[in-house]
Amino acid sequence: MSGLILNAFGNGLCITADMGSGLWTAAAVNLNKWFSWNTGLILFAFGVINAITNQFLIKKFDGKRLVGQILYVLFFSYFVNVFTDLLTYAGVPNLPIVVRTILSCLGVVCFCVAISLYQRANIVMHPNDDTTNILRFFYLNGNSTKAQIIDFLPPIIIILIAAVGIHNVYSVNIGTLFSFIFNGILIASADKLIWPQLKHNFKTQTD
């Protein structure tokens, strides 16, 4: 639960600081600008698609995993909306640009630490982060940086398509670049520095 809250807070901080966010969140924001869909609802839809995709990546049906991830993303998308509203009310969007840039990068750090914690615990996690976990341990010999880069390709495509539709790009800035470069590094560093006793228990077998 703490990982979920920290993850949602980090994403909410990135959205309200408006100096760039993680690519999946940026993709949701751009679809929001294009179609006026609720950002939390878009994040929920992304999560459901990721959860289903994971079933194919692990090469078997895991009902407990699927239901757990859908429930996780349901609460996650709700809390992103809550934190976005609270931080907006607190005046984060009106802060000086330098402060908002720092807060945006801090938001990235927050959700990377959260990802590290619940990926290692491997109880229930955001389906998108399980995707990177699966890629990391099933296909990439434990390399978190490569897994994150592969996972970034779909939201980049979504952002580019949305940019054609709305003739603009939103929520892509310094924080996005920071996320793109450092996500995998931050997660790997948090594995070693934040609660190092918590070890990965991810199973690579498919049976």
Phi, psi and omega per residue, in radians:
M1 nan -0.698 3.136
S2 -1.109 -0.652 3.099
G3 -1.131 -0.689 3.119
L4 -1.089 -0.830 -3.118
I5 -1.101 -0.775 -3.131
L6 -1.120 -0.695 3.115
N7 -1.111 -0.838 -3.142
A8 -1.116 -0.707 3.120
F9 -1.086 -0.799 3.133
G10 -1.035 -0.742 3.116
N11 -1.193 -0.713 3.090
G12 -1.087 -0.665 3.114
L13 -1.133 -0.725 3.107
C14 -1.103 -0.742 -3.108
I15 -1.121 -0.823 -3.067
T16 -1.307 -0.560 3.084
A17 -1.162 -0.495 3.038
D18 0.999 0.639 3.040
M19 -2.129 0.521 3.131
G20 1.822 2.551 -3.134
S21 -2.424 -3.125 3.031
G22 -1.015 2.661 -2.992
L23 -1.107 -0.670 3.108
W24 -1.127 -0.719 3.096
T25 -1.162 -0.712 3.095
A26 -1.069 -0.690 3.102
A27 -1.078 -0.726 3.122
A28 -1.132 -0.726 3.139
V29 -1.099 -0.725 -3.135
N30 -1.196 -0.631 3.039
L31 -1.177 -0.608 3.050
N32 -1.059 -0.762 3.142
K33 -1.184 -0.556 -3.095
W34 -1.357 -0.857 -3.023
F35 -1.932 -0.058 -3.093
S36 1.110 0.427 3.034
W37 -1.327 2.628 3.100
N38 -1.106 2.302 -3.095
T39 -1.050 -0.736 3.119
G40 -1.080 -0.670 3.115
L41 -1.147 -0.683 3.110
I42 -1.137 -0.753 3.102
L43 -1.078 -0.645 3.082
F44 -1.114 -0.780 3.131
A45 -1.085 -0.750 3.067
F46 -0.990 -0.767 -3.101
G47 -1.106 -0.732 3.127
V48 -1.104 -0.759 3.107
I49 -1.082 -0.745 3.099
N50 -1.085 -0.730 -3.118
A51 -1.080 -0.715 3.117
I52 -1.202 -0.727 3.103
T53 -1.019 -0.682 -3.127
N54 -1.054 -0.572 3.126
Q55 -1.084 -0.637 3.090
F56 -1.282 -0.664 -3.106
L57 -1.170 -0.590 3.123
I58 -1.496 -0.067 3.004
K59 1.135 0.495 3.031
K60 -2.862 2.850 3.093
F61 -1.561 2.208 3.107
D62 -2.202 1.609 -3.059
G63 -1.069 -0.706 3.140
K64 -1.088 -0.738 3.126
R65 -1.110 -0.775 -3.100
L66 -1.103 -0.877 -3.120
V67 -1.120 -0.751 -3.141
G68 -1.058 -0.721 -3.114
Q69 -1.239 -0.647 3.103
I70 -1.163 -0.697 3.081
L71 -1.128 -0.711 3.124
Y72 -1.032 -0.870 -3.056
V73 -1.213 -0.452 3.064
L74 -1.094 -0.844 3.123
F75 -1.232 -0.663 -3.140
F76 -1.042 -0.868 -3.110
S77 -1.108 -0.612 3.090
Y78 -1.114 -0.828 -3.104
F79 -1.211 -0.527 3.046
V80 -1.059 -0.778 3.100
N81 -1.086 -0.732 -3.134
V82 -1.081 -0.873 -3.116
F83 -1.159 -0.636 3.101
T84 -1.078 -0.779 3.113
D85 -1.121 -0.776 -3.104
L86 -1.147 -0.759 -3.124
L87 -1.228 -0.567 3.045
T88 -1.146 -0.771 3.107
Y89 -1.082 -0.590 -3.140
A90 -1.303 -0.159 3.059
G91 1.643 0.245 -3.131
V92 -1.001 -0.728 -3.126
P93 -1.108 -0.295 -3.098
N94 -1.700 0.018 -3.136
L95 -1.264 2.796 3.098
P96 -1.008 2.659 -3.030
I97 -1.056 -0.627 3.132
V98 -1.141 -0.748 3.129
V99 -1.133 -0.735 -3.138
R100 -1.154 -0.593 3.083
T101 -1.119 -0.777 3.106
I102 -1.091 -0.752 -3.132
L103 -1.140 -0.639 3.100
S104 -1.103 -0.792 3.097
C105 -1.153 -0.632 3.071
L106 -1.111 -0.653 3.080
G107 -1.063 -0.714 3.091
V108 -1.075 -0.782 3.120
V109 -1.041 -0.753 -3.128
C110 -1.019 -0.867 -3.073
F111 -1.323 -0.391 3.036
C112 -1.218 -0.709 3.067
V113 -1.092 -0.743 3.116
A114 -1.057 -0.774 3.124
I115 -1.052 -0.780 3.126
S116 -1.009 -0.786 -3.082
L117 -1.116 -0.884 -3.043
Y118 -1.470 -0.286 2.977
Q119 -1.206 -0.668 3.121
R120 -1.250 -0.712 3.129
A121 -1.146 -0.639 3.072
N122 0.930 0.734 3.061
I123 -1.698 -1.082 3.003
V124 -2.628 2.458 -3.089
M125 -2.579 2.965 3.040
H126 -1.047 2.315 -3.087
P127 -1.005 -0.564 3.115
N128 -1.133 -0.663 3.125
D129 -1.302 -0.499 3.020
D130 -1.172 -0.590 3.080
T131 -1.017 -0.823 3.130
T132 -1.158 -0.610 3.090
N133 -1.101 -0.785 3.131
I134 -1.109 -0.823 3.114
L135 -1.036 -0.737 -3.076
R136 -1.090 -0.796 -2.996
F137 -1.751 -0.446 3.096
F138 -1.457 -0.620 -2.905
Y139 -2.146 -0.349 -2.961
L140 -2.173 0.372 3.043
N141 0.939 0.653 3.045
G142 1.478 0.115 -3.092
N143 -1.434 1.827 -3.089
S144 -1.251 -0.566 -3.110
T145 -1.157 -0.802 3.106
K146 -1.106 -0.687 3.137
A147 -1.086 -0.732 3.129
Q148 -1.145 -0.716 -3.119
I149 -1.101 -0.763 3.105
I150 -1.094 -0.713 -3.129
D151 -1.166 -0.389 -3.127
F152 -1.354 -0.303 -3.046
L153 -1.065 -0.834 3.137
P154 -1.027 -0.822 3.140
P155 -1.147 -0.547 3.081
I156 -1.088 -0.737 3.117
I157 -1.115 -0.744 3.122
I158 -1.073 -0.767 3.135
I159 -1.078 -0.749 -3.140
L160 -1.126 -0.724 3.119
I161 -1.146 -0.760 3.120
A162 -1.099 -0.630 3.137
A163 -1.076 -0.635 3.089
V164 -1.154 -0.686 -3.095
G165 -1.270 -0.643 -3.056
I166 -1.906 -0.044 3.110
H167 1.006 0.604 3.116
N168 -2.870 2.895 3.076
V169 -2.270 2.249 -3.118
Y170 -2.003 2.691 3.044
S171 1.042 0.416 3.051
V172 -2.104 1.995 -3.051
N173 -2.809 -2.655 -3.106
I174 -1.021 -0.712 3.138
G175 -1.082 -0.602 3.106
T176 -1.179 -0.780 3.093
L177 -1.068 -0.752 3.102
F178 -1.028 -0.767 3.123
S179 -1.125 -0.780 -3.100
F180 -1.069 -0.734 -3.081
I181 -1.355 -0.706 -2.909
F182 -1.891 -0.098 -3.105
N183 -0.896 -0.991 -3.102
G184 -1.094 -0.687 3.138
I185 -1.147 -0.754 3.138
L186 -1.126 -0.713 3.118
I187 -1.123 -0.814 3.133
A188 -1.105 -0.663 3.116
S189 -1.185 -0.719 3.109
A190 -1.114 -0.579 3.075
D191 -0.972 -0.644 -3.061
K192 -1.572 -0.539 -2.965
L193 -1.810 -0.551 -3.087
I194 -1.768 1.945 -3.116
W195 0.888 1.074 -3.065
P196 -1.099 -0.333 3.111
Q197 -1.173 -0.373 3.123
L198 -1.414 1.921 -3.056
K199 -1.817 2.685 3.067
H200 -1.081 2.257 3.057
N201 -2.065 0.451 -3.094
F202 -1.204 2.294 -3.134
K203 -1.641 2.278 -3.117
T204 -1.630 -0.169 3.126
Q205 -1.351 2.657 -3.088
T206 -1.809 0.104 3.137
D207 -1.791 nan nan
